[in-house]
C-alpha cells in the first residue's frame, strides 16, 4: 500500500501530524475514523493516486499525530480545532484548496472543515457520518443500545481504564486479513498506547461537549456547506437503519448533496476500496 508515497511529520502549530502523501493531480485529503490511523486508506490511496495528489494524515489525537492538550470541555479536541490544524497541514504541503473525504469520526472533522473554511474545500465526501447534533437529537433507545459507547466515552477516566486493560478485547473486530498486515500492526501499536487511547476518547467527549454547539450555531444562523457534497454509507452497517435516509439528513446542511449506499461493512475503505474509490472519483470529476 501507498506505493510511491512519502511519510512525514509536519508541525502545524499545536503539534506534529503524521502524514503520507503521494500521487499527482488535484489535492485530495482523506480523513480516517475510530480507532483507525491513516493506514486504513492504503488501498484507496493507491487506486486514486494516478489522478490525485492524495494526502492521508493521522487525525489529531489518533495514531502518531499530536495529542491535543487537555482542556475544559475538550475544546482542543473539537472538530473546529482539528479542521484548522488540517487546513494548515494542506497549506504547508502546498495545497490552498482541495477535496476532502471523511469517514466515521473523520467525517465530522471534514464537515467542520467545509463549514469553517469554505474557500479551501472544493468538494466534500462524507462516508458513514452525519453531524453530531443530528446524532444527538435523533438518539433513541436503538441508538443507546447499539451506539452506547458514545455516552460511555463521554465519562471521565473510566473509558481509558476499560480499553487499556485489554485493548484487543475492546477492539475485537480488528482483522489483519481485511486491513493488511502493515495497517494492522500499526493500529495494534497505537491502541496499546494509553496516550493515544485518551486522545481518541477525547474526540468523543468533544462531540458531546462542544461540537454539537458549533453545529447548533451554524443551523441557527442558516449556514450550510457551500460546496457540492456526496454522502455515502455502508449497507451492512447501521447508519441507515437507525436514522433513515442519510441524504435527507444532509439536505439540512448542504444545498448541493447527493448520495447512495455501498455494499460493505463499516470500514468501507478496507472492505470495498474499489467501490469507494470509484464513487469518489466519479463525484470529483463531475461538473
C-alpha positions in Angstrom: 0.0 0.0 0.0 0.9 3.7 -0.5 3.3 2.9 -3.4 5.5 5.9 -4.1 4.1 7.9 -1.1 6.2 9.9 1.3 5.9 9.5 5.0 6.5 12.7 7.0 5.7 14.6 10.2 4.6 18.2 9.8 4.4 20.8 12.5 1.0 22.6 12.3 1.2 24.7 15.5 -0.4 22.6 18.2 1.9 19.8 17.4 3.0 17.4 14.6 0.9 15.4 12.3 2.0 12.1 10.8 1.1 12.1 7.1 1.6 10.1 4.0 1.2 11.8 0.6 1.8 11.0 -3.0 0.3 10.8 -6.5 -0.3 13.7 -8.9 -3.2 15.9 -9.8 -5.6 17.9 -7.7 -5.2 17.6 -3.9 -7.4 15.1 -2.1 -7.4 14.9 1.7 -8.6 11.6 3.3 -9.6 11.5 7.0 -10.0 8.2 8.8 -12.3 7.2 11.6 -12.1 5.5 15.0 -9.9 3.7 16.0 -8.0 3.7 12.7 -5.0 5.6 11.6 -4.2 6.9 8.1 -3.2 3.4 7.1 -6.9 2.4 6.7 -6.8 4.4 3.4 -3.9 2.4 1.8 -5.9 0.5 -0.9 -8.0 3.6 -1.7 -4.9 5.8 -1.9 -3.3 3.5 -4.4 -6.4 3.5 -6.6 -6.7 7.3 -6.6 -3.1 8.4 -6.7 -2.8 8.2 -10.5 -5.4 11.0 -10.8 -5.0 12.9 -7.4 -2.4 14.1 -5.0 -3.6 12.0 -2.1 -2.9 13.2 1.5 -3.6 10.8 4.4 -2.8 12.1 7.9 -3.4 10.6 11.3 -6.1 12.8 12.8 -5.0 14.9 15.9 -5.4 12.6 18.9 -5.1 9.5 16.8 -2.2 7.3 15.6 1.1 9.1 15.8 -0.1 12.6 15.4 0.0 15.1 18.2 -2.2 14.7 21.3 -4.4 17.9 21.8 -3.7 19.3 25.3 -6.4 18.5 27.8 -8.7 21.5 28.5 -12.2 22.1 30.0 -14.9 20.9 27.6 -12.3 19.1 25.5 -12.1 22.2 23.4 -8.7 21.3 21.9 -10.2 18.1 20.6 -13.1 19.9 19.0 -13.6 19.3 15.3 -13.1 23.0 14.7 -9.6 22.8 16.2 -8.8 19.7 14.2 -10.1 21.2 11.0 -7.9 24.3 11.5 -4.8 22.1 12.0 -5.5 20.1 8.9 -6.0 23.2 6.8 -2.6 24.3 8.0 -1.2 20.9 7.0 -2.5 21.2 3.5 -1.2 24.8 3.2 2.3 23.6 4.2 2.1 20.8 1.6 1.3 23.5 -1.0 -2.4 23.0 -1.3 -4.5 26.1 -0.9 -7.7 24.4 -1.9 -8.5 20.7 -2.0 -11.1 17.9 -2.0 -12.0 16.3 1.4 -13.2 12.8 2.2 -14.0 11.9 5.8 -15.1 8.5 7.2 -16.8 8.0 10.6 -15.2 10.4 13.1 -13.1 11.8 10.3 -16.4 12.8 8.6 -17.1 15.2 11.5 -13.8 17.0 11.0 -14.3 17.0 7.2 -17.8 18.6 7.7 -16.4 21.2 10.1 -13.6 22.0 7.7 -16.1 22.6 4.9 -18.2 24.8 7.2 -15.4 26.8 8.6 -13.1 27.0 5.6 -15.4 27.2 2.5 -12.8 28.8 0.3 -10.4 25.8 0.9 -12.8 22.9 0.4 -13.7 22.3 -3.2 -15.9 19.3 -2.7 -16.9 17.2 0.3 -17.4 13.5 0.6 -18.9 12.1 3.8 -18.8 8.3 4.4 -20.8 6.8 7.3 -21.5 10.0 9.1 -24.0 12.8 9.9 -23.4 16.0 12.0 -23.1 15.4 15.8 -26.2 17.4 16.6 -28.2 15.2 14.3 -27.0 12.1 16.1 -27.9 13.5 19.5 -31.3 15.0 18.6 -32.3 11.7 16.9 -31.0 9.5 19.7 -33.5 6.9 20.9 -33.3 3.5 22.6 -31.9 1.9 19.5 -29.1 4.4 19.4 -28.5 3.9 23.1 -28.4 0.1 22.6 -26.2 0.0 19.5 -24.0 3.1 19.9 -23.8 3.1 23.7 -20.1 3.8 23.5 -20.8 7.5 22.6 -22.1 8.0 26.1 -19.6 5.8 27.9 -16.7 7.6 26.2 -18.1 10.9 27.4 -17.5 9.8 31.0 -14.2 10.8 32.8 -11.4 8.2 33.1 -13.4 5.0 33.0 -13.3 4.5 29.2 -9.5 4.7 29.1 -9.2 2.3 32.0 -11.5 -0.2 30.4 -9.8 -0.1 27.0 -6.2 0.0 28.3 -6.9 -3.1 30.5 -7.2 -5.2 27.3 -7.2 -3.2 24.0 -7.7 -6.3 21.8 -10.7 -7.3 23.9 -12.3 -3.9 23.3 -11.3 -3.6 19.7 -12.2 -7.3 19.0 -13.1 -6.9 15.3 -9.7 -6.0 14.0 -8.7 -8.2 11.1 -5.2 -8.3 9.5 -6.8 -10.1 6.6 -9.1 -7.1 5.8 -6.7 -4.4 6.9 -3.4 -5.8 5.6 -0.6 -6.7 7.9 1.1 -3.3 7.8 -2.1 -1.4 8.7 -3.0 -4.0 11.4 0.5 -3.8 13.0 0.3 0.0 13.0 -3.1 0.0 14.7 -2.0 -2.7 17.2 0.8 -0.5 18.3 -1.3 2.7 18.9 -4.2 1.1 20.7 -1.7 -0.2 23.3 -0.5 3.4 23.9 -2.6 5.0 26.8 -1.9 8.5 25.4 -3.5 7.6 22.0 -6.4 5.9 23.7 -7.0 9.0 25.7 -6.8 11.2 22.6 -9.3 9.0 20.7 -11.8 9.2 23.6 -11.4 13.0 23.9 -12.6 13.1 20.3 -15.9 11.7 21.5 -16.0 13.9 24.6 -15.6 17.0 22.4 -18.6 15.8 20.4 -20.9 15.8 23.4 -19.4 19.0 25.0 -18.7 21.5 22.2 -19.0 20.1 18.6 -22.8 19.9 18.8 -22.8 23.6 20.0 -20.9 24.6 16.9 -23.4 22.7 14.8 -26.3 24.4 16.5 -24.8 27.9 15.9 -24.4 27.1 12.2 -28.0 25.8 12.0 -29.4 28.8 13.9 -27.6 31.2 11.6 -28.6 29.4 8.4 -25.1 28.5 7.4 -24.6 25.4 5.2 -21.9 23.6 3.4 -21.1 25.8 0.3 -19.5 23.1 -1.9 -21.0 20.1 -3.7 -21.4 17.2 -1.2 -21.6 13.4 -1.6 -23.0 11.3 1.2 -22.1 7.6 1.2 -23.0 4.9 3.7 -22.2 1.2 4.2 -25.2 -1.0 3.5 -24.1 -3.6 6.0 -23.6 -1.0 8.8 -26.5 0.5 10.7 -26.5 4.3 9.9 -29.4 4.0 7.5 -31.3 1.5 9.8 -31.1 3.9 12.8 -31.6 7.3 11.0 -33.3 6.6 7.8 -32.2 8.2 4.5 -28.8 9.9 5.2 -29.2 12.1 2.1 -32.4 13.6 3.6 -30.5 14.5 6.7 -27.6 16.1 4.8 -30.0 18.2 2.8 -30.5 20.2 6.1 -26.8 21.0 5.9 -25.9 21.4 2.2 -27.8 22.7 -0.8 -26.0 20.5 -3.3 -26.0 17.0 -2.0 -26.4 13.5 -3.4 -25.6 10.0 -2.1 -26.1 6.3 -2.1 -25.1 3.2 -0.2 -22.1 0.9 -0.8 -22.1 -2.8 -0.3 -19.8 -3.0 2.7 -19.5 -3.3 6.5 -18.5 -0.2 8.5 -14.8 0.0 7.4 -15.5 0.6 3.8 -12.0 1.7 2.8 -10.8 -1.7 3.8 -13.8 -3.8 2.9 -14.7 -2.4 -0.5 -12.0 0.0 -1.6 -12.8 -0.4 -5.3 -16.4 0.8 -5.0 -15.5 3.6 -2.6 -12.7 4.8 -4.9 -15.0 4.7 -7.9 -17.7 6.7 -6.0 -15.1 9.3 -5.0 -13.6 9.6 -8.5 -17.0 9.9 -10.3 -18.1 12.6 -7.9 -14.9 14.6 -8.0 -14.8 14.5 -11.8 -18.5 15.5 -12.2 -19.2 19.1 -13.3 
